[in-house]
Structures are given as C-alpha cells and as structure tokens.
Amino acid sequence: MSTTAVAAEDRAAPAARPRRLTELVLLVVAVGIGVAANILVDPDLLGSGDPHILVSGLVLGLGALLLHVVLWVRARHADPYVLPVVVALNGLGIAMIHRIDLSTDQSAAGSQVLWTAVAMAAAGLVLWFLKDHRVLRRVTYVSLLLSGLLLLLPLVPGLGVELNGARIWISVGGRTFQPGEVAKITLAVFFAGYLSTNRDLILLAGKKIGPLRLPRFRDMAPMFAVWAIAVGVLVLQRDLGSAILYFGLFLAMLYLATARLSWIVIGLLLVAVAGVLASQIFGHVAARLDSWLNAFDPDVYNRAPGGSQQIVQGLFGLSSGGLFGQGLGQGRPDLVSYANSDMIITAFGEELGLIGVTAVLMLFFLFVTRGFRAALGTRDAFGKLLAAGLSAVIVLQLFVVVGGVTRLIPLTGLTTPFMSAGGSSLLSNWIIAAIVLAISHTARRPVVTGPATDADLAEIAAHEAALREAARRDEQERAERRERRHDGHRRADTAPQPEVPAAAGTGPRTAETEAIAPAGASAHRDAGHHGAAPDGHDDDGTPTEAMSRLTEHDTRRTDGGAGGTGKGGTS
C-alpha cells in the first residue's frame, strides 16, 4: 500500500470519542441520587433551615464538576462511568450517615462532607499531575519504604491511638487518621512495579505436584515477606481486616501477573497456618472466631468486650428489610453498633431491602469492571497490574465487609469503600479512583499518527541509544564468558595428563609377547626405542619391531600434536 493510501486511510478513520458529555449527564444523575437520598431521610428538614442538605449537595455537585473539568483538560479519554459511580456511592453514604446521626445525636455527616471535599480535591490533584501513570514505576521501592513507615506510625508512642482494641490510628491535631488506608495504595504500586519487572523470574518452572506446578523456593521470598507483614499487622496492631486485605491484594496481583493457581493454593495455606496459630496464641483473634462461630450463644452474645451482639443485630436488621426495605428513615439502624461505619451495609439492607443493597453492590461491581477494562486496554505491564490491583483492593474490601456482616466470614472491622464514615478511607479510595481514571485515559486514547515531532525523535534516539548500550553490554558479557571458557580449556590442556595404556606392542611384555618375540629381538627393540635413528627408523626389520616402530611413531605424533610443536603434530 502506498504512503498516500495509508495517509488517506488514517484521515478516514473515525476519531475516538472522549465521552465527556456522557460523563456530565451521568454526573447530574449521580448528584441527584445523593441529594434525593438526603431529602428522603427526613423531608421535614428541607424547610427547617438545616444547611446539611444544601452543603452536601454543593460539595458533591461542585466537586464532581471540578473533576469533570480536570478530566476534560488532562484526561479527555478517561472512562466516562467511573466518576459518576463514585459520586453516587459517596452521596448515598453521606445520606445514610446523616440518617443515623438523626437517630443517635451524632455529627458524623458534617465531618464526612468535609472529608468528601478534601478527597475530591486530592483526586483532582492526582489527575492533574499524574499525566502518565508509568512515572509511578520509578518509585517502586520508595513505595515499599513508605508502606513500612505508614504501617509503623500507629505503633509510635504518643502518636498512635488505640481504639476498640486495635492500634491502627494516629492522632494529628485532635483528629484521627488511619495510615493503613494509604498504605494499600503504596503497596499496590510496589507490587505492580516488582511483579512487572520480575515476572519472568517468578514464572520459572519448579516442581510439579499433581496438576499444580509449584514455584521455586527462592521465588517465594516476596510472598513470605508480605505474609510476615500481614501477620505483623495482625499481632502488633490487632487488625484482622487489614492483614487479610494486604495479603489478599498481593495474592490477587501475583495471580494476575503469573496466571498460576499454585500461588493461590500456597497463599491460602499460609493464611490457614497463620489463622490457626493466631487463634491459639492471641485472645482477640480467638474472640473474633468465637463470635463468628457461636454468634447466637447467649454467653457469647452478652460477652463484653468481644461479644456477638453487633453481628446478630446486623443480621436482624437485614432480615427486617426484606425485599423492598422499610424505606429511608423508617428503620432502626441505631440498634446496631457502628452502623455508620463498619455496619453501614446492614443499614442499607434494612431501609432499602435486598433490591437496594443489590443496586449498591452493582455500582461497586461496575466500578471494578471498569477498572479491569482499563487494565486490559493499557499497553504496559505496570499499568495493567496497577489498575487490576487497585480494582482488586476495592472488591476485596467489599467482600470482607459484606462477608463479615452476613456472617460468611469473621467480622473484621473494615469500612465500606466510599460509603462508611471515615476520612482516611474516603481519601484513599478517591485517590484509587483517580489513578484508575488516569490509567483508563492511557488505555482509551487513540494512537497518534503523523509526522514525528522533535520530542518524538529525541525519545526514539534515546531509546535506540539505550538499546545499543544494552546490546554492547550483552556482547561484552558474552565475550568475557567465552574468554573464561577458553582459559579453562587451556588450563586443562596444559595440566599433567594421566598415563594412558599404550597400544599393542608398546606396553609391558607379557608371556604371549615373549613367546612371539625372541629374547634378542626384545632386547634390540628396547635398545631401538631409546636409540632410534634421527628419521625414526631402526635397522632391524622383524615383524614385532615394525609394529613397535609404527606404534612409537604414532605416539610421538600424538605427543607432538598435543603441544603443537612435535614432528608431525598439528597447531
């Protein structure tokens, strides 16, 4: 095909649609859902002068508009469904927290609105400055160090705060913050950078046991390291939920990078071992398991602390909601402890019913599927793993929360993303949404065609120079290996050789040779062996002496050839 035809085809190809107008329409719907839910919580407050409905609506609306503008300017081709989904979930969470505040005389909704503004601003900054997500790969090991620091901060005396038996918060300016929520982002960045770089080493085949091919032991070191971190969080911070989340994140990303089921099997075995040991050694873990297994036992129900009253009341709330729910503002979520944070799903189940909870879960699943869609579309391995890992964080956290309140697994105390009361959780999840949007922009934007710019040429030249340098280093390493191999061969050639038995007629005389050759001929052969003529021929011509001379001549040729200097030898 000619150049003109290619150019005509490029001009005829339709441009990729950014879909920003679609996002704007959906944002209007999402903000409307949040505002309408706030009004339905208690319609009498609409005319009472309570500023909460107006303030929360303005924060959601202006924040969504600001992020929409940032996406239009910096990431035009980002996924148009992620932002509306997150705004809708955040708005529903604010409405339910406000509804619980009305029953418990708390003021968590105002703090949640403030944190929503901060989280949206942080997401806008991430989208503005993170033009290319691949720059995060440069801070792979910095992210690991930062993760360790964030996890250690709650253990610092005077800074860490212990609440409800768990030491996972720090107190700054009279407000608490959970550094582990940010650590899940930095850990995802580290895992994506490490696995994308070392994937080939991890994929090296190990032993095969049945249908599973196990990895090599030395390749399992990162898994044991993350397992040790998770156990440390469980032991030192007494936080079962975060330990499950961190290790589950690593397992999910490891499976996405290698597609090996053996990693999942090994990881589950490590979780089982850690769970059994922790339940035998640590009392708070044993109490959690007892509350899960024997929740309806009266002694366990009334036990304080560590009883199962919270779990049982949450189950009663879910059951009373039925299919359609009691209606917003018509239930009794205040009977459940921490209904606005750990147990907010039970509040939705009671007042919106099974249909409402299913709708909320579908919004989460839509967010996760769009994240995986961005991972499939991006071209670099780091971006694929990072987008998939951050999406896995959301779905893992949702599974742990919903599984805990429905008594599928032990209750862990994690918060529902975007919905539960808590500033650190809301901030970290909005940053996750911003990174997913940045990666989706890279995945969806069209490939630029046309004449190369000076910047493109400079980038290509730098890439080619890097390739040439890598090829030069590889050739130098190969030359060094060849030189070492040749040195080894030369040392082997010059080393003393073991005595090789000679051919027939040159070895020690036996009874058979004595019988064939007369004594005088044998003596003359010995003399001729040491006193042969310069041309290598003896005067005697007996058959035995002829064979001796031929063998002796061949031996001298071999000896001369080995050293490269003998007569008849080869160089």
QUIPEWO-V555498 format. One line per field, one symbol per residue. ss: DSSP state (~ for helix, > for strand, _ for the rest). phi: phi as a letter, one per 20 degrees, with the letter a starting at -180 (. if undefined). psi: psi as a letter, one per 30 degrees, with the letter a starting at -180 (. if undefined). A space follows every 50 residues. Layout:
# QUIPEWO-V555498
ss = ???
phi = ???
psi = ???
This chain:
# QUIPEWO-V555498
ss = __~~~~~~~~~~_______~~~~~~~~~~~~~~~~~~~~~~_~~~~~___ _~~~~~~~~~~~~~~~~~~~~~~~_______~~~~~~~~~~~~~~~~~~~ ~~~~___~~~~~~~~~~~~~~~~~~~~~~___~~~~~~~~~~~~~~~~~~ ~~~______>>>>__>>>>>>>__>>>_~~~~~~~~~~~~~~~~~~~~~~ ~~_____>>__>>___~~~~~~~~~~~~~~~~~~~~___~~~~~~~~~~~ ~~~~~~~~__~~~~~~~~~~~~~~~~~~~~~_~~~~~~~~~~~____~~~ ~_______~~~~~~~~~~~~~___________~~~________~~~~~~~ ~~~~~~~~~~~~~~~~~~~~~~~~~~~___~~~~~~~~~~~~~~~~~~~~ ~~~~~_________________~~~~~~~~~~~~~~~~~~~~~~______ ___~~~~~~~~~~~~~~~~~~~~~~~~~~~~~~~~~~~~~~~~~______ __________~~~~~~__~~~~~~~~~~~~____________~~~~~~~~ ~~~~~~~~~~~~~________
phi = .fffffffffffffffefmffgffffffffffffffffffgbffffdenf ffffffffffffffffffffffedbfdfgedfffffffffffffffffff gfedldcfffffffffffffffffffffeefcffffffdgefffffffff fegfeffndfcdclnddcdcdcmndebdffffffffffffgfffffedff fffgfdfdcmeedffffffeggffffffffffffeeelcfffffffffff fffffffdldfffffffffffffffffffeddfffffffffffcfefgff fefcenedfffffffffffffmednfofndecfffdflfecfdfffffff edmfffffffffffffffffffffffefedffffffffffffgfffffff fffffemfcffdnfefgmdffqfffffffffgfffffffffffeffffcp ffeffffffffffffffffffffffffffffffffffffffffefgeffe gfffndeffdffffffeffffffffffffdcffgendeffcfgfffffff ffffffffffffencffmfde
psi = kleeeeeeeeefkkkkkfheeeeeeeeeeeeeeeeeeeefejfffegfgk feeeeeeeeeeeeeeeeeeeeeefifglkffeeeeeeeeeeeeeeeeeee effghlhfeeeeeefeeeeeeeeeeeeefiejffffffhefeeeeeeeee ffeffkkfekkkkhfkiglljjhfkkkjffefffeeeeeeeeeeefegee effkkakkjbfkjklleffgeeeeeeeeeeeeeeeefhjeeeeeeeeeee eeeeeeefhkfeeeeeeeeeeeeeeeeeffekeeeeeeeefeehegkeee egkklglgeeeeeeeeeeefebeflfkkgfaifffkkhffdegfeeeeee ffaeeeeeeeeeeeeeeeeeeeeeeeflfkeeeeeeeeeeeeeeeeeeee eeeefggelkkfgllkkfelkjeeeeeeeeeeeeeeeeeeeeefklkkla kkleeeeeeeeeeeeeeeeeeeeeeeeeeeeeeeeeeeeeeeeflkklkk kllkffakkaeeeeeekleeeeeeeeefefhlleggklelgleeeeeeee eeeeeeeeeeeefgflkglk.
